[in-house]
Amino acid sequence: MNEYSQEKMPVTTAMVGSKNIGSCFFVRAKGNSMEPKIQDGDLVLIKQQEHYDINEYIFVIHNELPKLKRIIKKDGQLALESVNRFFDDISIETYDKTKVIGAVKRVIKSL
């Protein structure tokens, strides 16, 4: 059984803030590390891009695990930061496999 479901939802240029909507996709948030900004079950619109603004939330694959975080520089080292203050930052070590997939463009709250 495939753990990832594929559903289609219309996306407009206004939602993305760009005319290149073909490079966008949704992920469903899991967990509470990004609360209150992004909650468990929310649909998150991601624009595929390798580069990000320091203030943007990003979708990243870190050691084969997908995560919604913000990348910060802490004590001269990059780290993944959660919004929820009860979660520690995750240092990005030199041996870690980390790839930025894209930036969060919109959060659609789960009902």
C-alpha distances in whole Angstrom, upper triangle without the diagonal:
4,6,9,10,13,16,19,22,26,28,31,34,35,32,31,35,35,35,32,29,27,27,25,22,20,18,18,20,19,21,25,27,28,29,31,31,27,25,22,20,23,22,23,25,25,27,26,29,30,33,34,36,37,37,33,30,28,24,24,22,23,23,19,19,19,22,24,28,31,33,36,39,40,43,42,39,36,33,30,32,30,32,32,35,33,31,33,33,31,33,32,33,34,31,28,26,26,26,27,24,26,29,28,30,29,27,26,27,24,26
4,5,7,10,13,17,20,23,24,28,30,32,28,28,31,31,31,29,26,24,23,21,18,17,15,15,17,16,20,23,24,25,27,29,28,24,23,20,18,20,19,20,21,21,23,22,25,26,30,30,33,34,33,30,27,24,20,21,18,21,20,17,16,16,19,21,25,28,29,33,36,37,40,39,36,33,30,27,29,28,29,30,33,31,29,31,30,28,30,29,30,31,29,26,23,23,23,23,21,23,25,24,26,26,24,24,24,22,24
4,6,10,13,16,19,22,23,27,29,30,27,26,30,30,31,28,25,23,22,20,17,15,13,12,14,13,16,19,21,22,23,25,25,21,20,16,15,17,16,17,19,19,22,21,24,25,28,28,31,31,31,27,24,22,18,18,16,18,18,15,13,13,16,18,21,25,27,30,33,34,37,37,33,30,28,25,26,24,26,26,29,28,25,27,27,25,27,26,28,30,27,24,22,22,21,21,19,21,23,22,24,23,22,21,21,19,22
4,7,10,13,15,19,20,23,25,27,23,23,26,26,27,24,21,20,19,17,13,11,9,10,12,12,16,19,20,21,22,24,23,19,18,16,14,15,13,15,16,16,18,18,21,22,25,25,28,29,28,25,22,19,16,16,15,18,18,15,13,12,15,16,20,23,25,29,32,33,36,36,32,29,27,24,25,23,25,25,28,28,25,27,26,25,27,26,28,29,27,24,21,21,19,19,17,18,20,19,21,20,19,18,19,18,20
4,6,10,13,16,18,22,24,25,22,22,26,26,26,24,20,19,19,16,13,11,10,10,13,14,17,20,22,22,23,25,23,20,19,16,13,14,13,14,15,16,19,19,22,24,27,27,29,30,30,26,23,21,18,19,18,21,22,18,17,15,17,18,22,25,27,31,34,36,39,39,35,32,29,26,27,25,26,27,30,30,27,30,29,28,30,29,31,33,31,27,25,24,22,22,19,19,21,20,21,20,18,17,18,16,18
4,7,10,13,15,19,21,23,20,20,23,23,23,21,17,16,16,14,10,9,10,11,14,16,20,22,24,23,24,26,24,20,20,18,15,15,12,14,14,15,17,17,21,23,26,26,28,30,29,25,23,21,17,19,19,22,23,20,18,16,18,19,23,25,27,31,34,36,40,39,36,32,30,27,28,26,27,28,32,32,29,31,31,29,31,30,32,33,32,29,26,24,22,21,18,18,20,19,19,18,18,17,18,17,19
4,7,10,12,16,19,20,18,18,22,22,22,20,16,15,16,13,10,9,10,11,15,17,20,23,24,23,24,25,23,20,19,18,14,14,11,13,13,15,17,18,22,24,27,26,29,30,29,25,23,21,19,21,21,24,26,23,21,18,20,20,23,26,29,32,35,38,41,41,38,34,32,28,29,27,27,28,32,32,30,33,32,31,33,32,35,36,35,31,28,27,24,23,19,19,20,18,18,17,16,15,16,15,17
4,7,9,13,16,18,15,16,19,19,19,17,13,13,14,12,9,9,11,13,16,19,23,25,26,24,25,26,24,21,21,20,16,15,12,13,12,14,16,17,21,24,26,26,28,30,29,25,23,21,19,22,23,26,28,25,23,20,21,21,24,27,29,33,36,38,42,41,38,35,33,29,30,28,28,30,33,34,32,34,33,32,35,33,36,37,36,33,30,28,25,23,20,19,20,18,17,16,16,14,17,16,18
4,6,10,13,14,12,13,17,17,17,16,12,12,14,11,9,9,12,13,16,19,22,24,25,23,24,24,22,19,19,19,16,14,11,12,11,13,15,17,20,24,25,25,26,28,27,23,22,21,19,22,23,27,29,26,24,21,22,20,24,26,28,32,35,37,41,41,38,34,32,29,29,27,27,28,32,33,32,34,33,32,35,33,37,38,37,34,31,28,26,23,20,18,18,16,15,13,14,12,14,14,16
4,7,10,12,10,11,14,15,14,14,10,11,13,11,10,11,14,16,19,22,25,26,28,25,26,25,23,21,22,22,19,16,13,13,11,14,14,17,20,24,25,24,26,28,27,23,22,21,20,23,25,29,31,29,27,23,24,22,25,26,29,32,36,38,42,41,39,35,34,30,30,29,28,30,34,35,34,36,34,34,36,35,38,39,39,35,32,30,27,24,21,19,19,17,15,13,14,13,16,17,18
4,7,8,7,8,11,11,11,11,7,9,11,8,9,10,13,15,18,22,25,25,26,23,24,24,21,19,21,21,19,16,12,12,9,11,11,14,17,21,22,21,22,25,23,20,19,19,18,21,24,27,30,28,26,22,22,20,23,24,26,29,33,36,39,38,36,32,31,28,28,27,26,28,32,33,32,34,32,32,34,33,36,37,37,33,31,28,25,22,18,16,16,14,11,11,13,12,16,17,19
4,5,5,7,9,9,8,10,7,10,12,10,12,13,17,19,21,24,27,28,28,25,26,25,22,21,23,24,21,18,15,14,11,13,12,15,18,22,22,21,22,25,23,20,20,20,20,23,26,29,32,30,29,25,25,22,24,25,27,30,33,36,40,39,37,33,32,29,29,28,27,30,33,35,34,35,34,34,36,34,38,38,39,35,33,30,26,23,20,17,16,15,12,11,14,14,17,19,21
4,5,5,6,5,5,7,6,10,11,10,13,14,18,20,22,26,28,29,29,25,27,26,22,22,24,25,24,20,17,15,12,13,11,14,16,20,20,19,20,23,21,19,19,19,20,23,26,29,32,30,29,25,25,22,24,24,26,29,32,35,38,37,35,32,31,29,29,28,27,30,33,35,34,35,33,33,35,33,37,37,38,35,32,29,26,22,20,17,15,14,11,12,15,16,19,22,24
4,5,5,7,8,11,10,13,14,12,14,15,19,20,22,25,28,28,28,24,25,24,20,20,23,24,23,19,17,15,12,14,13,16,18,21,21,19,19,22,20,18,19,19,20,24,27,30,33,32,30,26,25,22,23,23,26,28,31,34,38,37,35,32,31,28,28,27,26,28,32,34,33,34,32,33,35,34,37,38,39,36,33,30,27,23,21,18,16,14,10,10,13,14,17,20,22
4,6,8,10,11,9,12,13,10,12,12,15,17,18,22,24,24,24,21,21,21,17,17,19,21,19,15,13,11,8,11,10,14,16,20,19,18,18,21,19,16,16,16,17,21,24,27,30,28,26,23,21,19,20,20,23,26,29,32,36,35,33,29,28,26,25,24,23,25,29,31,29,31,29,30,32,31,34,35,36,33,30,27,24,21,18,15,13,11,7,7,10,10,14,17,19
4,5,8,8,7,10,10,8,10,11,14,17,18,22,24,24,24,21,22,21,18,17,20,21,20,17,14,11,8,8,7,11,13,16,16,15,15,18,17,14,14,14,15,18,21,24,28,26,25,21,20,17,19,19,21,24,27,30,33,32,31,27,26,24,23,23,22,25,28,30,29,30,28,28,30,28,32,33,33,30,28,24,21,18,15,12,10,9,6,7,11,12,16,19,22
4,7,9,9,12,12,11,14,15,18,20,21,25,27,27,26,22,24,23,19,19,22,24,23,20,17,14,11,11,10,13,14,17,16,15,15,18,16,14,15,16,17,20,24,27,30,29,27,24,22,20,20,20,22,24,27,30,33,32,31,28,27,25,24,24,23,27,29,32,30,31,29,30,31,30,33,34,35,32,30,26,23,19,18,14,12,11,8,10,13,15,19,22,24
4,5,7,10,10,10,13,16,19,21,23,26,29,29,28,25,26,26,22,22,25,26,25,22,19,16,13,12,9,12,12,16,15,15,16,19,18,16,17,17,18,21,24,27,30,29,28,24,23,21,22,21,23,25,28,31,35,33,32,28,28,26,26,26,26,29,32,34,32,33,31,31,32,30,33,34,35,32,29,26,22,19,17,14,13,13,10,12,16,18,21,24,27
4,6,9,10,11,14,17,20,23,25,28,31,31,31,28,29,29,25,25,27,29,27,24,20,18,14,14,11,13,14,18,18,18,19,23,22,19,20,20,20,23,25,29,32,30,29,26,26,24,25,24,26,28,31,35,38,36,35,31,31,29,29,30,29,32,35,38,36,36,34,34,35,33,36,36,37,34,31,28,24,21,19,16,15,16,13,15,19,20,24,26,28
4,5,6,8,12,15,18,21,23,27,29,30,29,27,29,29,25,24,27,28,26,23,19,17,13,12,9,10,11,15,16,16,18,22,21,18,19,18,18,20,23,26,29,27,27,23,23,22,23,23,24,27,30,33,36,35,33,29,29,27,28,28,28,31,34,36,34,35,32,32,32,30,33,33,34,31,28,25,21,18,16,13,14,15,13,15,18,20,23,25,28
4,5,5,9,12,15,18,20,24,27,28,28,25,27,27,23,22,24,25,23,20,16,14,10,10,8,10,12,16,17,17,19,22,22,18,18,17,17,19,21,25,28,26,25,22,22,20,22,22,24,27,30,33,37,35,33,29,29,27,27,27,27,30,33,35,33,34,31,31,32,30,33,33,34,31,28,25,21,18,15,13,13,13,11,13,16,17,20,22,25
4,6,8,12,15,18,21,24,27,29,28,26,28,29,25,23,25,26,23,21,17,16,12,11,9,9,12,15,17,18,21,24,24,20,20,18,17,19,21,24,27,24,24,21,22,21,23,24,25,28,31,34,37,36,33,30,29,27,28,28,29,31,34,36,33,34,32,31,32,30,33,33,33,30,26,24,20,18,14,13,14,15,14,15,18,19,22,24,26
4,7,11,13,17,19,22,25,26,26,24,26,27,23,21,24,24,22,20,16,14,11,8,6,5,8,12,14,15,17,21,21,17,17,15,14,15,17,21,23,21,21,18,19,18,20,20,21,25,27,31,34,32,30,26,26,24,25,25,26,29,32,33,30,31,29,28,28,26,29,29,29,26,23,20,16,14,11,9,11,12,12,14,17,18,22,23,26
4,7,10,14,16,19,22,23,23,21,23,23,20,18,20,20,19,16,13,10,7,5,4,6,9,13,15,15,17,20,19,16,15,13,12,14,16,20,23,21,20,16,17,15,18,19,20,24,27,30,33,32,29,26,25,22,23,23,23,26,29,30,28,29,27,26,27,26,29,29,29,26,23,20,17,14,11,9,10,10,9,11,13,14,18,19,22
4,7,10,13,16,19,21,21,19,21,22,19,16,18,18,16,14,10,8,6,5,7,8,12,15,17,16,19,21,20,17,15,13,11,14,15,19,21,19,17,14,15,14,17,18,20,24,27,30,33,32,30,26,25,21,22,21,22,24,28,29,26,28,26,25,27,25,28,29,29,25,22,20,17,14,11,10,11,10,10,11,12,13,16,17,20
4,7,9,13,16,18,18,16,18,19,16,13,14,14,12,10,6,5,5,6,9,10,14,17,18,17,20,21,20,16,14,12,10,13,15,18,21,18,16,13,13,12,15,17,20,24,27,29,33,32,29,26,24,20,21,19,20,22,25,26,24,26,24,24,26,25,28,29,29,25,23,20,17,15,12,11,11,9,10,9,9,10,12,13,16
4,6,9,13,15,15,14,16,17,15,11,12,11,9,8,6,5,7,7,11,12,15,17,19,18,20,21,20,16,13,12,9,12,13,16,18,16,13,10,10,9,13,16,18,22,25,27,31,31,28,24,22,18,19,17,18,19,23,23,21,23,22,21,23,23,26,27,27,23,20,18,16,14,12,11,12,10,12,11,10,10,12,12,16
4,6,10,12,14,13,14,15,14,10,9,8,6,6,5,6,9,10,14,15,18,20,22,20,22,23,21,18,14,13,11,14,15,17,19,17,14,11,11,10,14,17,20,23,27,28,32,32,29,25,23,19,19,16,17,18,21,21,20,22,22,21,24,24,27,29,28,24,22,20,19,17,15,14,14,12,13,12,10,10,10,9,13
4,7,8,10,9,10,12,11,7,7,5,5,5,6,7,10,11,15,17,19,20,21,19,21,21,19,16,13,12,10,13,14,16,18,16,13,10,9,8,11,14,17,20,24,25,29,29,26,23,20,16,15,13,13,14,18,18,16,18,18,18,21,21,25,27,26,23,21,19,18,16,15,14,14,11,14,12,9,10,10,10,13
4,7,9,9,11,13,13,9,8,5,6,8,10,11,14,15,19,19,21,22,24,22,23,23,21,19,15,14,12,14,14,15,17,15,12,10,9,9,12,16,18,21,25,25,29,29,26,23,20,16,16,13,14,13,17,16,14,17,17,17,21,21,24,26,26,22,21,19,19,18,17,17,17,15,17,16,13,14,13,11,15
4,6,8,9,11,12,9,7,5,8,10,13,13,17,17,21,22,24,24,25,23,24,23,21,19,15,16,14,15,16,16,18,17,13,12,10,10,12,15,18,20,24,24,27,28,25,22,19,15,14,11,12,11,14,13,11,14,15,16,19,20,23,26,25,22,21,20,20,19,19,19,19,16,19,18,15,15,14,13,16
4,5,5,8,10,8,6,6,10,11,14,14,17,18,22,23,24,25,25,23,23,21,20,18,15,16,15,16,17,17,19,19,15,14,11,10,11,14,17,19,22,22,26,27,24,22,18,15,13,9,9,7,11,10,9,13,14,15,19,20,24,27,27,23,23,21,22,20,20,20,19,16,19,17,14,15,13,13,16
4,6,9,10,8,8,9,12,13,15,14,18,18,21,22,23,22,23,20,20,18,17,16,12,13,13,14,15,15,17,18,14,13,10,9,8,11,14,15,19,18,22,23,21,18,14,11,9,5,6,5,8,8,6,9,10,12,15,17,20,23,24,20,20,18,19,18,19,18,17,15,18,17,15,17,15,16,19
4,6,6,5,7,9,12,11,13,12,15,15,18,20,21,21,21,18,18,16,14,13,10,11,12,14,16,16,19,19,15,13,10,7,7,10,13,15,18,18,22,23,21,18,15,11,9,5,5,5,9,10,9,12,12,13,17,18,22,25,25,22,21,19,19,17,17,16,14,12,15,14,12,14,13,14,17
3,5,5,5,8,11,11,13,13,16,18,21,23,24,24,24,21,20,19,16,15,12,15,15,17,19,20,22,22,19,17,13,11,11,13,16,18,21,21,25,26,24,21,18,15,12,8,6,5,9,10,10,14,14,17,20,22,25,28,29,25,25,23,23,21,21,19,17,15,16,15,12,13,12,13,15
4,6,6,10,12,11,14,14,17,18,21,24,25,25,25,22,21,19,16,15,13,16,17,19,22,22,25,25,21,19,16,13,13,14,18,19,22,23,26,28,26,23,20,17,14,10,7,7,10,12,13,16,17,19,22,24,27,30,31,28,28,25,25,22,22,21,18,15,16,14,11,13,11,13,15
4,7,10,12,10,12,11,13,15,18,20,21,22,21,18,17,16,13,12,10,13,14,17,20,21,24,24,20,17,14,11,11,12,16,17,21,22,25,26,25,22,19,16,13,10,7,9,12,14,14,17,17,19,21,23,26,29,30,26,26,23,22,20,19,17,14,11,13,11,8,11,10,12,15
4,7,9,7,9,8,11,13,16,18,20,21,21,18,18,18,15,13,10,12,12,15,17,19,22,21,18,15,12,9,10,12,16,18,22,23,26,27,25,22,19,15,13,10,9,10,13,15,14,17,17,18,21,22,26,28,29,25,24,21,21,18,17,16,13,10,12,10,7,9,8,10,13
4,6,6,9,10,13,15,19,21,23,24,24,22,22,21,19,17,13,15,14,17,19,20,22,22,18,15,13,11,12,15,19,21,24,25,29,30,27,24,21,17,15,12,10,10,14,14,14,17,18,19,23,24,27,30,30,26,26,23,23,21,20,19,17,14,15,13,9,10,8,8,11
4,6,9,11,14,16,20,22,24,25,26,23,24,23,21,19,16,16,15,17,18,19,21,20,16,14,12,11,14,17,20,23,26,27,30,31,28,25,22,18,17,13,13,12,16,15,15,18,19,20,23,24,27,30,29,26,25,23,22,21,20,19,18,15,17,15,11,11,9,8,11
4,7,9,13,15,19,21,23,25,26,24,25,25,23,20,17,17,15,18,19,20,23,21,17,15,14,13,16,19,22,25,28,29,33,34,31,28,24,21,20,16,16,16,20,19,18,22,22,22,26,26,29,32,31,27,26,24,23,21,20,19,18,15,16,14,10,9,8,6,9
4,6,10,12,16,18,21,23,24,21,22,22,20,17,14,15,14,17,19,21,23,21,18,15,14,12,14,17,21,23,27,28,32,33,30,27,24,20,19,16,15,15,19,20,19,22,22,22,26,26,29,32,31,28,26,23,22,20,18,17,16,12,13,10,7,6,5,5,8
4,7,10,13,16,18,21,22,20,21,22,20,17,14,14,12,16,18,20,23,21,18,14,14,12,15,17,21,24,27,29,33,33,30,27,24,20,20,17,17,18,22,22,21,24,23,23,26,26,29,31,31,27,25,23,21,18,16,15,14,10,11,8,6,5,7,7,10
4,6,10,12,15,17,18,16,17,18,17,13,10,10,9,13,15,18,21,19,17,13,12,9,12,14,17,20,24,26,30,30,27,24,21,18,17,15,15,17,21,22,20,22,21,21,24,23,27,29,29,25,23,20,18,15,13,11,10,7,8,6,5,6,9,10,14
4,7,10,13,15,16,15,16,18,16,13,11,10,10,13,16,19,22,20,18,14,14,11,14,15,18,21,25,27,31,30,28,24,22,19,19,18,18,20,23,25,23,25,23,23,25,24,28,29,29,26,23,20,18,15,12,10,8,6,6,5,6,8,11,13,16
4,6,9,12,13,12,14,16,15,11,10,8,7,10,13,16,20,18,16,12,12,10,12,13,16,19,22,25,29,28,25,21,20,17,18,17,18,20,23,25,23,24,22,21,23,22,25,26,26,23,20,17,14,11,8,6,5,5,6,7,9,12,15,16,20
4,6,10,11,10,13,15,15,11,11,9,9,12,15,18,21,20,18,15,15,13,14,15,16,20,23,26,29,28,26,22,21,19,19,20,20,23,26,28,25,26,24,23,24,22,26,26,27,23,21,17,14,11,8,5,5,7,7,9,12,14,18,20,23
4,7,9,10,13,16,16,13,13,10,9,10,13,16,19,17,17,14,14,13,15,15,16,19,22,25,28,27,24,21,20,18,20,20,22,24,27,29,26,26,24,22,23,21,24,24,24,21,18,15,11,9,6,4,7,9,10,13,15,18,21,22,26
4,6,7,11,14,15,12,12,10,10,11,13,16,19,18,18,15,15,14,15,14,14,17,20,23,26,24,22,18,19,17,19,20,22,25,27,29,26,26,23,22,22,19,22,22,23,20,17,14,10,7,6,4,7,10,11,15,17,20,23,25,29
4,7,10,13,15,12,13,10,10,10,12,14,17,17,17,15,15,14,14,14,13,15,17,21,23,21,19,16,16,15,18,20,21,25,27,28,25,24,21,20,19,16,19,18,19,17,14,11,8,5,6,6,8,12,14,17,20,23,25,27,31
4,7,10,12,10,12,10,11,11,14,16,19,19,19,17,16,15,14,12,11,14,15,19,22,19,18,15,16,15,17,19,20,24,26,28,25,24,20,20,19,17,19,19,21,18,16,13,10,8,9,8,8,12,14,17,20,23,26,28,31
4,6,8,7,8,7,10,11,14,16,19,20,19,17,15,13,12,10,9,11,14,17,20,18,17,14,14,13,14,16,17,21,23,25,22,22,18,18,18,16,19,20,22,19,18,14,12,8,10,8,6,10,11,15,17,21,23,26,29
4,5,5,8,9,13,14,17,18,22,23,22,19,17,14,12,10,9,10,13,16,19,18,17,14,15,14,14,16,16,20,21,24,22,21,18,19,19,18,21,22,24,21,20,17,15,12,13,11,9,11,12,15,17,21,23,26,29
4,6,8,10,13,14,17,18,21,22,21,19,16,14,11,8,7,7,9,13,16,15,14,11,12,11,11,14,14,18,19,21,19,18,15,16,16,15,19,20,22,20,20,16,15,13,15,13,11,12,14,17,18,22,24,26,30
4,7,9,13,15,18,19,23,24,22,19,16,13,11,7,8,9,12,14,18,17,17,14,14,12,11,13,12,16,17,20,18,18,16,17,18,18,21,23,25,23,22,18,17,14,16,13,10,11,12,14,16,19,21,24,27
4,6,10,12,16,17,21,21,19,16,14,10,9,6,8,10,14,16,20,19,18,15,14,12,11,12,12,16,18,20,18,19,16,17,18,17,21,23,24,21,20,17,15,12,13,10,7,7,9,11,13,16,18,21,24
4,7,10,13,14,18,18,16,13,10,7,6,5,8,10,14,16,20,20,18,14,13,10,9,9,10,13,16,18,16,16,14,15,16,16,20,22,23,20,19,15,14,11,11,9,6,5,8,10,11,14,16,18,22
4,6,10,12,15,15,13,10,8,6,6,6,8,11,15,17,21,20,18,14,12,10,10,11,12,15,18,19,17,17,14,14,16,15,18,20,21,17,16,12,10,7,8,6,4,5,9,11,12,15,17,19,23
4,7,10,13,12,10,7,6,5,7,8,10,14,17,19,23,22,19,15,14,11,12,12,14,16,19,20,17,18,15,14,16,15,18,19,20,16,14,11,9,6,6,5,6,7,10,12,12,15,17,18,22
4,6,10,9,8,6,5,6,7,9,9,13,16,18,21,20,17,13,12,9,12,13,15,17,20,20,17,17,14,12,14,12,15,16,16,12,10,7,6,4,5,7,9,10,14,16,16,19,20,21,25
4,6,6,5,4,6,9,10,12,12,16,18,20,22,21,18,14,13,11,14,15,18,19,21,21,18,18,15,13,14,12,14,15,14,10,8,6,5,6,7,10,12,14,17,19,19,21,23,23,27
4,5,5,6,7,10,10,12,11,14,16,17,20,19,15,12,11,9,12,14,17,19,20,20,16,15,13,10,11,8,10,12,11,7,6,4,7,9,10,13,15,16,20,22,21,24,25,25,29
4,6,8,10,13,14,16,15,17,19,20,22,21,17,15,13,12,15,17,20,21,22,22,18,17,15,11,12,10,10,12,9,6,5,6,9,12,13,16,18,20,24,25,24,27,27,28,31
4,7,10,13,15,17,17,20,21,23,25,24,20,18,16,14,17,18,21,22,24,23,20,19,17,14,15,13,14,15,13,10,7,8,9,12,12,15,18,19,23,24,23,25,26,26,29
4,6,10,12,15,15,18,21,21,24,24,20,17,15,13,15,15,18,19,21,20,16,17,15,13,14,13,15,17,15,11,10,9,10,12,12,15,16,17,20,21,20,22,23,22,26
4,7,10,13,14,17,20,21,24,24,20,17,15,12,14,13,16,17,20,20,16,17,15,13,15,14,17,18,17,13,11,10,10,10,9,11,13,13,17,18,17,19,19,19,23
4,6,10,11,14,17,19,22,22,19,15,12,9,10,10,12,14,16,16,13,14,12,11,14,13,16,18,18,14,13,10,10,10,10,11,12,11,15,16,15,17,18,18,22
4,7,10,13,17,18,22,22,19,15,13,9,9,8,10,12,15,16,13,14,12,12,15,14,18,20,20,17,15,13,12,10,10,10,9,8,12,12,12,14,15,16,20
4,7,9,13,14,18,18,16,12,9,6,6,6,8,10,13,14,11,12,10,10,12,12,16,18,19,16,15,12,12,10,12,11,10,9,13,14,13,17,17,19,22
4,6,10,12,16,16,14,10,8,6,5,7,8,12,13,15,13,12,10,10,12,12,16,18,20,16,16,13,13,10,12,11,9,10,13,15,15,18,19,21,25
4,7,10,13,12,10,7,6,5,6,9,11,14,15,17,14,13,9,9,10,9,13,15,17,14,14,11,11,10,13,12,11,13,16,18,18,22,23,25,28
4,6,10,10,8,6,5,6,7,10,12,15,15,17,14,13,9,10,9,10,13,15,18,16,17,14,15,13,16,16,14,16,18,20,21,25,25,27,31
4,7,6,5,4,6,9,10,13,15,18,17,19,17,14,10,11,9,10,12,14,17,16,17,15,16,15,19,18,17,19,22,24,25,28,29,31,35
4,5,5,6,7,10,10,13,15,17,16,17,15,12,9,10,8,10,12,15,18,16,19,17,19,18,22,21,20,22,25,26,27,30,30,32,36
4,6,8,10,13,13,17,19,20,18,20,18,14,12,13,10,12,13,15,18,18,20,19,21,21,25,25,24,25,28,30,30,34,34,36,39
4,7,10,13,14,18,20,22,21,23,20,17,14,14,11,11,12,13,16,16,19,17,19,19,23,23,23,25,28,30,30,34,35,37,40
4,6,10,12,16,19,20,19,21,18,15,11,10,7,7,8,10,13,13,15,14,16,16,20,21,21,23,26,28,28,32,33,34,38
4,7,10,13,16,18,18,19,16,13,10,9,6,6,8,10,13,11,13,11,13,13,16,17,17,19,22,24,25,28,29,31,34
4,6,10,13,15,15,16,12,10,6,5,4,5,9,11,13,11,13,11,13,13,16,17,16,18,21,23,23,26,26,28,31
4,7,10,12,13,14,10,9,6,5,6,7,11,14,15,12,13,10,12,11,14,14,14,15,18,20,19,22,23,24,28
4,7,9,9,11,8,7,5,7,9,11,14,17,19,16,17,14,15,14,16,16,14,14,18,19,18,21,21,23,26
4,5,7,9,6,7,7,9,12,14,17,20,21,18,19,16,17,15,17,16,15,14,17,17,16,19,18,19,23
4,6,9,8,10,10,12,15,17,21,24,25,22,22,19,20,18,19,18,15,14,16,16,14,17,16,18,21
4,5,6,9,10,13,16,19,22,25,26,23,24,21,22,21,22,21,19,17,19,19,16,18,17,18,21
4,5,7,9,13,16,19,22,25,26,23,25,23,24,23,24,23,21,20,22,22,20,22,21,22,24
4,7,10,13,16,19,22,25,26,23,25,23,25,24,25,25,23,22,25,24,21,23,22,22,24
4,7,9,12,15,18,22,22,19,21,19,21,20,22,22,21,20,23,23,21,23,21,22,25
4,6,9,13,15,19,20,17,19,18,20,20,22,22,21,21,24,24,23,25,24,25,28
4,6,9,12,16,17,15,16,15,17,17,19,20,19,19,22,23,22,25,24,26,29
4,6,9,13,13,11,13,12,14,15,17,18,18,19,23,24,23,26,26,26,30
4,6,10,11,9,12,11,14,15,18,19,19,21,24,26,25,29,29,30,33
4,7,8,6,9,8,11,12,16,17,18,20,24,26,25,29,29,30,34
4,5,5,9,9,13,15,18,20,21,23,27,29,29,32,33,34,37
4,6,8,9,13,15,19,21,22,25,28,31,31,34,35,36,40
4,7,9,13,16,19,21,23,26,29,31,32,34,35,36,39
4,6,10,13,15,18,20,22,26,28,28,31,31,32,36
4,7,10,13,16,18,20,24,26,26,29,30,31,34
4,7,10,12,15,17,20,23,23,26,27,28,32
4,6,9,12,15,18,20,21,24,26,27,31
4,6,8,11,14,17,18,21,23,25,28
4,7,10,13,15,16,19,21,23,26
4,7,9,12,14,17,19,21,25
4,6,9,11,15,17,20,23
4,6,8,11,14,16,20
4,7,10,13,16,19
4,7,10,13,16
4,6,9,12
4,7,9
4,6
4
